[in-house]
């Protein structure tokens, strides 16, 4: 089976797509100035041939303000 793309999806959308494909999804969240909260990368990459049940890790930024009163740009 081939890994579907989850880039530009929400974490719940990524999990749904991976589960439907017979794969496992694991989110790695990291602090960022981005407010979007969409998947920015994945491993293995989309199109990679893997076995059913393989874990696909994907990275999702969360807003980590530089100051306590900062808001999403």
C-alpha positions as CSV (number, residue, x, y, z in Angstrom):
1,X,0.0,0.0,0.0
2,X,1.0,3.6,-0.6
3,X,1.1,6.3,2.1
4,X,-1.5,9.0,1.4
5,X,-0.7,12.7,1.7
6,X,-1.7,14.3,5.0
7,X,0.1,17.6,4.4
8,X,-2.3,20.6,4.7
9,X,-4.8,18.6,6.7
10,X,-5.8,19.2,10.3
11,X,-4.5,16.5,12.8
12,X,-8.0,14.9,12.9
13,X,-8.2,14.9,9.1
14,X,-4.8,13.3,8.9
15,X,-5.7,10.6,11.4
16,X,-8.9,9.9,9.5
17,X,-7.2,9.6,6.2
18,X,-4.4,7.4,7.6
19,X,-6.9,5.1,9.5
20,X,-9.0,4.7,6.3
21,X,-5.8,3.6,4.5
22,X,-5.0,1.0,7.2
23,X,-2.2,3.0,8.7
24,X,-1.5,4.6,12.1
25,X,-0.9,8.3,12.6
26,X,1.2,10.0,15.3
27,X,1.3,13.8,15.5
28,X,4.4,15.7,16.5
29,X,3.4,19.2,17.7
30,X,6.0,22.0,17.8
31,X,5.9,25.7,18.8
32,X,5.6,28.2,15.9
33,X,4.4,31.6,14.9
34,X,1.8,29.9,12.7
35,X,-1.8,29.8,13.7
36,X,-3.0,27.4,11.1
37,X,-2.5,24.1,12.9
38,X,-2.2,22.1,9.7
39,X,0.2,19.3,9.0
40,X,3.4,20.7,7.4
41,X,5.3,17.4,6.8
42,X,5.1,13.7,7.1
43,X,7.3,10.6,7.4
44,X,7.2,8.4,5.4
45,X,6.4,10.7,2.5
46,X,3.2,10.4,0.5
47,X,3.5,7.7,-2.1
48,X,6.0,5.6,-0.2
49,X,5.1,1.8,-0.3
50,X,4.6,0.5,3.3
51,X,3.0,-2.5,5.1
52,X,-0.5,-2.2,6.5
53,X,-0.4,-0.8,10.1
54,X,2.7,1.2,9.5
55,X,3.0,4.4,11.6
56,X,3.1,7.7,9.8
57,X,4.5,10.6,11.8
58,X,3.4,14.1,10.9
59,X,4.4,17.5,12.2
60,X,1.9,20.2,13.2
61,X,2.7,23.7,14.4
62,X,0.9,25.3,17.3
63,X,0.9,29.0,18.1
64,X,3.7,29.6,20.7
65,X,3.6,33.4,21.3
66,X,6.9,35.2,21.8
67,X,5.2,37.3,24.5
68,X,2.2,36.4,26.8
69,X,0.0,39.0,25.2
70,X,0.8,38.1,21.6
71,X,-2.1,37.1,19.4
72,X,-2.2,35.0,16.2
73,X,-1.1,37.2,13.2
